[in-house]
Amino acid sequence: MRTEAELDYSEEMIPELAESATKKAHLDALSRGQSITEIRKGKLGSFAPDGRCQNHEKDKIESIKVLGG
């Protein structure tokens, strides 16, 4: 069984691991020739490996506040 300190450390690592996994998935998709969809400058778009961008209809993406807990 893990100690409270070990669990706290593991929980503290979650944001860093999530960011790293997201970046890797992004790069992996582009390297396989797939487009990615993300928000840049408040606009939703699909981005191709060759740099082309297709903006989607919705101009403004409203942010959603997530409360920690």
C-alpha positions as CSV (number, residue, x, y, z in Angstrom):
1,M,0.0,0.0,0.0
2,R,1.2,3.5,-0.8
3,T,1.9,6.1,1.8
4,E,0.0,9.4,1.9
5,A,3.2,11.2,0.8
6,E,3.6,8.9,-2.2
7,L,0.0,9.5,-3.2
8,D,0.4,13.2,-2.9
9,Y,3.5,13.1,-5.1
10,S,1.7,11.0,-7.7
11,E,-1.3,13.5,-7.7
12,E,1.1,16.4,-8.1
13,M,2.6,14.8,-11.2
14,I,-0.8,14.5,-13.0
15,P,-0.8,17.9,-14.7
16,E,2.8,17.5,-15.9
17,L,2.1,14.0,-17.2
18,A,-1.1,15.2,-18.9
19,E,0.7,18.1,-20.6
20,S,3.5,15.8,-21.8
21,A,1.0,13.2,-23.2
22,T,-1.0,15.9,-25.0
23,K,2.1,17.2,-26.7
24,K,3.2,13.7,-27.7
25,A,-0.2,12.9,-29.1
26,H,-0.2,16.2,-31.1
27,L,3.2,15.5,-32.6
28,D,2.4,11.8,-33.2
29,A,-0.8,12.7,-35.1
30,L,1.0,15.3,-37.3
31,S,3.9,12.9,-38.0
32,R,1.4,10.3,-39.2
33,G,-0.1,12.9,-41.6
34,Q,-3.2,13.4,-39.6
35,S,-4.9,16.7,-38.9
36,I,-5.5,17.9,-35.4
37,T,-8.4,20.0,-34.1
38,E,-7.7,22.6,-31.5
39,I,-8.4,26.2,-30.4
40,R,-6.0,28.9,-31.3
41,K,-6.7,32.5,-30.6
42,G,-10.2,31.7,-29.5
43,K,-11.1,30.0,-32.9
44,L,-11.7,26.3,-33.5
45,G,-9.8,24.9,-36.4
46,S,-8.3,21.8,-38.0
47,F,-4.6,22.0,-38.6
48,A,-2.9,19.9,-41.2
49,P,0.8,18.6,-41.0
50,D,1.7,20.9,-44.0
51,G,0.5,24.0,-42.0
52,R,-2.9,24.5,-43.7
53,C,-5.7,25.6,-41.4
54,Q,-9.4,25.2,-41.8
55,N,-11.4,27.4,-39.5
56,H,-14.7,26.0,-38.4
57,E,-18.0,27.9,-38.4
58,K,-18.0,28.9,-34.8
59,D,-15.8,32.0,-34.4
60,K,-15.7,32.4,-30.7
61,I,-15.3,29.5,-28.3
62,E,-16.6,30.2,-24.8
63,S,-14.3,28.9,-22.1
64,I,-15.6,26.6,-19.5
65,K,-14.4,27.1,-16.0
66,V,-13.5,23.9,-14.2
67,L,-13.4,24.0,-10.5
68,G,-10.8,21.9,-8.6
69,G,-11.9,19.8,-5.8
